[in-house]
Amino acid sequence: MTTGQKILGGIILGVAAGVAIALFINSDKGKELLADVSDAADEAGGKLKNKYSEYEDQVKDFIKKGKSFLKDIEGKAKDFAD
C-alpha cells in the first residue's frame, strides 16, 4: 500500500466516521443522549458552584482569622520590645 493510498483510506474512514456520528446525533437516541449529557453537565455545574461558594466562605473566614492572629502577634511583639 502506497502512502497516497493510506492517506486516501484515512480520509475515507474519517468521512465515514463523521457521517455515522452525524446520523446518530440526529436520531432519536442521539438527541436523547445529548439531552442526558446536557442535563448531567448542568447538574455538575450547579454542584461545582455550590462547592465553590462553600470553599470561598471558608477561605475568607480563614484569612480573617489569620489577619487577627497576625495583629495579636504584632501587639505582643511590640509589648515585648518595649
Phi, psi and omega in degrees: 000129181277169180298319179298321178292323178295318179295315179298318177297319178296319178296315180297317178296320178296317178295317180297319179294319178297318178295318180297318179295317180297318179295319180294316182297326180277353178279169179298318179297319179296316179295321178296317179297316179297321177296318178297317179296318179297316178298317180295321179293320177297316180296316179296321178297319178297317179296320180295319178297319178297315180297319179300316180298317179299312182291326179298315178297319180295319180293317178299318179296318179297318179296318179300314179296321179296317178297318178298317179299317180295322177296319178298315180296318180298317178298317179294323179294320178294317178298321181291322181289331181283000000 
